[in-house]
Amino acid sequence: MPKSGSPVSDGRPSLAEAALFGCCPRCGERTLFAGVVAVPDRCRNCGLDFAAAQAGGRLPLLLTVIVAVVLIVLALWLDEAVRPPLWLHAIIWLPLTIGGVLAAIRCSRAATLMRRLARSETEA
């Protein structure tokens, strides 16, 4: 099937869709996450083994560090430029930190599964 230039080919979700909506990399159903970042053992729809995403690995740690560094630089810049009170920093950075770390973990788990699925399909 020729590629149409869209990030989704042959009905499969893109990395953003898989991470944001929890779409299975094989069938596209929303079965990738059982909770915010918890991954079930298998897809309820197509039976794809999700055990690869359970492994901790270094990617989630690296992404968490990158998110933290970016947020620290932004917080220091904001403090230097505007000098907001401490309570305002807490209101701004606490939700951004939690959301950024959770998004990084979801992206890394979805990317790991998509990469392993693509690798297994090319070997078969």
PAZAPA-4460 file (N, C-alpha, C; in steps of 0.05 Angstrom, whole numbers, plus 32768, in hexadecimal, padded with zeros to 4 digits):
% residues 124
    n_x    n_y    n_z   ca_x   ca_y   ca_z    c_x    c_y    c_z   seq   type   mol
   8011   7FE8   8000   8000   8000   8000   8012   8019   8000     1      M     A
   800E   802B   7FEE   801F   8043   7FED   8018   8056   8004     2      P     A
   802C   8063   800D   8028   8075   8024   801C   808F   8019     3      K     A
   8009   8099   8028   7FFB   80B1   801F   8007   80CB   802B     4      S     A
   801D   80C8   803A   8029   80E0   8046   801F   80E6   8062     5      G     A
   800A   80D7   806A   7FFF   80DB   8085   800F   80CA   8098     6      S     A
   8010   80D3   80B2   801E   80C3   80C6   8012   80A8   80CC     7      P     A
   7FF9   80A4   80C5   7FEB   808B   80CA   7FEA   807C   80B0     8      V     A
   7FF7   8064   80AF   7FF6   8054   8097   7FE7   803A   809D     9      S     A
   7FD9   8030   808B   7FC9   8017   808C   7FB9   8015   80A6    10      D     A
   7FAD   802A   80AF   7F9B   802A   80C6   7FA9   802A   80E1    11      G     A
   7FC3   802C   80E2   7FD2   802C   80FB   7FD5   8048   8106    12      R     A
   7FD5   804B   8120   7FD7   8066   812C   7FF3   8070   812A    13      P     A
   7FF6   808B   812B   8010   8097   812D   8019   8096   814A    14      S     A
   8032   809E   814F   803D   809E   816A   802C   80B0   817C    15      L     A
   8025   80C7   8172   8015   80DA   8182   7FFA   80CE   8189    16      A     A
   7FED   80C1   8176   7FD3   80B5   817C   7FD6   809E   8190    17      E     A
   7FEB   808E   818C   7FEF   8077   819E   7FF4   8081   81BB    18      A     A
   8004   8096   81BE   800A   80A0   81D8   7FF3   80AF   81E4    19      A     A
   7FE6   80C0   81D5   7FD1   80D1   81E0   7FB7   80C1   81E5    20      L     A
   7FAF   80B1   81D2   7F96   80A3   81D5   7F99   8086   81DE    21      F     A
   7FB1   807C   81DF   7FB6   8060   81E7   7FAE   804C   81D2    22      G     A
   7FB3   8053   81B9   7FAC   8041   81A2   7FC1   802B   819F    23      C     A
   7FB7   8013   819C   7FC9   7FFC   8197   7FD8   8000   817D    24      C     A
   7FF2   7FFB   817C   8001   8000   8164   7FF9   7FED   814D    25      P     A
   7FED   7FD6   8152   7FE5   7FC3   813D   7FC9   7FC9   8133    26      R     A
   7FB5   7FCA   8145   7F99   7FCB   813D   7F8D   7FE7   813F    27      C     A
   7F99   7FF9   814E   7F8F   8014   8151   7F7A   8018   8166    28      G     A
   7F72   8003   8174   7F5E   8005   8189   7F6B   8012   81A2    29      E     A
   7F5B   801F   81B2   7F65   802D   81CA   7F69   8019   81E1    30      R     A
   7F7D   8008   81DE   7F82   7FF3   81F2   7F9E   7FF4   81FD    31      T     A
   7FAE   8008   81F5   7FCB   8008   81FD   7FCF   800E   821A    32      L     A
   7FBF   801F   8226   7FC2   8026   8242   7FAA   801E   8253    33      F     A
   7FB0   8011   826A   7F9B   8009   827C   7F96   801F   8291    34      A     A
   7FA9   8031   8294   7FA6   8048   82A5   7FB5   805F   8298    35      G     A
   7FBF   8072   82A9   7FCD   8089   829D   7FE6   8080   828E    36      V     A
   7FF6   8070   829B   800E   8065   828E   8011   8047   8290    37      V     A
   7FFE   803A   829D   7FFE   801D   829F   7FF7   800F   8285    38      A     A
   8007   7FFB   827E   8003   7FED   8265   7FFA   7FD0   826C    39      V     A
   7FE3   7FC7   8260   7FDB   7FAB   8265   7FEE   7F97   8258    40      P     A
   7FEA   7F7E   825D   7FFC   7F69   8252   7FF7   7F65   8234    41      D     A
   7FDE   7F67   822B   7FD8   7F63   820F   7FC2   7F76   8206    42      R     A
   7FC0   7F7A   81EC   7FAA   7F8A   81E0   7F90   7F79   81E2    43      C     A
   7F7B   7F85   81EC   7F61   7F76   81EE   7F55   7F70   81D3    44      R     A
   7F5D   7F7F   81BE   7F51   7F7C   81A4   7F61   7F69   8192    45      N     A
   7F7B   7F6D   818F   7F8A   7F5D   817C   7F9E   7F4A   818A    46      C     A
   7FA1   7F4C   81A4   7FB3   7F39   81B2   7FD0   7F40   81B1    47      G     A
   7FD8   7F58   81A7   7FF4   7F60   81A6   8000   7F60   81C2    48      L     A
   8017   7F55   81C5   8025   7F53   81DF   8031   7F6E   81E6    49      D     A
   8028   7F7A   81FC   8031   7F95   8204   8048   7F93   8219    50      F     A
   8052   7F7B   821E   8067   7F77   8232   8080   7F88   822C    51      A     A
   8085   7F8E   8213   809D   7F9E   820C   809B   7FBA   8218    52      A     A
   8083   7FC5   821B   8081   7FE0   8226   8083   7FE0   8244    53      A     A
   8081   7FC9   8251   8083   7FC8   826E   80A0   7FCC   8277    54      Q     A
   80B3   7FC3   8267   80CF   7FC5   826F   80D6   7FE3   8273    55      A     A
   80E4   7FE8   8289   80EB   8003   8290   80FD   8010   827C    56      G     A
   8114   8005   8278   8127   800F   8264   8131   802B   826B    57      G     A
   8140   8036   825A   814C   8050   825E   813D   8067   8251    58      R     A
   812C   8061   823D   811E   8075   822F   810B   8086   8241    59      L     A
   80FA   8079   8251   80E9   808A   8263   80F9   809C   8276    60      P     A
   810F   8091   8280   8120   80A1   8292   812C   80B9   8283    61      L     A
   8137   80B4   826B   8142   80C9   825B   812D   80DF   8254    62      L     A
   8116   80D6   824C   8101   80E9   8246   80F8   80FA   825E    63      L     A
   80F7   80ED   8275   80F0   80FB   828E   8105   8110   8295    64      T     A
   811E   8109   8291   8134   811C   8296   8132   8134   8282    65      V     A
   812D   812E   8269   812B   8143   8255   8113   8156   825C    66      I     A
   80FC   814A   8263   80E5   815B   826B   80EC   816C   8283    67      V     A
   80FA   8160   8297   8102   816F   82AF   8115   8186   82A8    68      A     A
   8128   8181   8297   813B   8196   8290   812D   81AD   8281    69      V     A
   811C   81A6   826F   810D   81BB   8260   80FC   81CC   8273    70      V     A
   80EE   81BF   8285   80DD   81CD   8298   80EE   81DE   82AC    71      L     A
   8105   81D5   82B4   8116   81E4   82C6   8120   81FD   82B8    72      I     A
   8128   81FA   829F   8132   8211   828F   811B   8226   828C    73      V     A
   8103   821C   8285   80EC   822E   8282   80E5   823C   829C    74      L     A
   80E6   822D   82B3   80E0   8239   82CD   80F5   824E   82D4    75      A     A
   810E   8249   82CF   8123   825D   82D5   8120   8276   82C3    76      L     A
   8119   8271   82AA   8115   8288   8298   80FD   8299   82A1    77      W     A
   80E7   828C   82A8   80D0   829A   82B1   80D6   82A9   82CB    78      L     A
   80E4   829D   82DD   80EB   82AA   82F6   80FD   82C3   82F1    79      D     A
   810F   82C0   82DF   8121   82D7   82D9   8112   82ED   82CA    80      E     A
   8100   82E6   82B9   80F2   82FA   82A8   80DC   8308   82B7    81      A     A
   80CC   82F9   82C7   80B4   8305   82D3   80B5   8307   82F1    82      V     A
   80C4   82F5   82FE   80C5   82F4   831B   80AA   82EF   8328    83      R     A
   809C   82D9   831F   8082   82D4   832C   8086   82C9   8348    84      P     A
   8071   82CA   8359   8073   82BF   8374   8076   82A0   8373    85      P     A
   807F   8295   8388   8084   8278   838A   806B   8268   8385    86      L     A
   8054   8271   8390   803C   8261   838C   8034   8260   836F    87      W     A
   803A   8274   835F   8033   8274   8343   8045   8260   8334    88      L     A
   805E   825E   833C   8070   824A   8331   8065   822E   8336    89      H     A
   805B   8229   834E   8050   820F   8355   8037   8209   8343    90      A     A
   8026   821D   8340   800E   8219   8330   8015   8214   8313    91      I     A
   802A   8220   8309   8032   821C   82ED   8041   8202   82E8    92      I     A
   8056   81FD   82F8   8069   81E8   82F2   8061   81CD   82FC    93      W     A
   8051   81CB   8311   8049   81B1   831B   8038   81A1   8307    94      L     A
   8023   81AD   82FC   8014   819E   82E8   8023   8199   82CE    95      P     A
   8034   81AC   82C6   8044   81A8   82AE   8058   8192   82B2    96      L     A
   8064   8190   82CA   8077   817A   82CF   8069   815F   82CF    97      T     A
   8053   815D   82DD   8044   8143   82DE   803B   813C   82C2    98      I     A
   802F   814E   82B3   8025   8148   8298   803B   8142   8285    99      G     A
   8052   8150   8287   8068   814B   8275   8075   8130   827A   100      G     A
   8078   8128   8293   8084   810E   8299   8071   80F8   8290   101      V     A
   8057   80FA   8296   8044   80E6   828D   8043   80E4   826F   102      L     A
   8043   80FA   8261   8043   80FA   8244   805C   80EC   8239   103      A     A
   8073   80F2   8245   808C   80E6   823C   808C   80C8   8240   104      A     A
   8081   80BF   8257   8080   80A2   825B   806D   8094   8248   105      I     A
   8055   80A1   8243   8042   8095   8230   804F   8094   8214   106      R     A
   805D   80A9   820C   8069   80AA   81F1   807F   8094   81EF   107      C     A
   808F   8091   8204   80A4   807D   8203   8099   8061   8202   108      S     A
   8084   805C   8210   8078   8041   8210   806B   803B   81F4   109      R     A
   805D   804F   81EA   8051   804B   81CF   8067   8048   81BA   110      A     A
   807C   8058   81BB   8092   8056   81A8   80A0   803B   81AA   111      A     A
   80A4   8031   81C2   80B1   8017   81C5   80A0   8001   81B8   112      T     A
   8086   8001   81BD   8075   7FED   81B1   8074   7FF0   8192   113      L     A
   8073   8008   8188   8071   800C   816B   808B   8002   815E   114      M     A
   80A2   8008   816B   80BC   8000   8160   80BE   7FE2   8160   115      R     A
   80B6   7FD5   8176   80B8   7FB8   8177   80A5   7FAA   8164   116      R     A
   808E   7FB6   8160   807B   7FAB   814D   8086   7FAD   8130   117      L     A
   8091   7FC4   812A   809C   7FC8   810F   80B4   7FB5   810B   118      A     A
   80C4   7FB1   811F   80DB   7F9F   811D   80D2   7F82   8119   119      R     A
   80BE   7F7A   8128   80B4   7F5E   8125   80A7   7F59   810A   120      S     A
   809A   7F6E   80FF   808E   7F6A   80E5   80A2   7F69   80CE   121      E     A
   80B8   7F78   80D1   80CD   7F76   80BC   80DC   7F5C   80BE   122      T     A
   80DE   7F50   80D5   80EC   7F36   80D8   80DB   7F20   80CD   123      E     A
   80C0   7F23   80CF   80AE   7F0D   80C6   80AB   7F0C   80A8   124      A     A
***
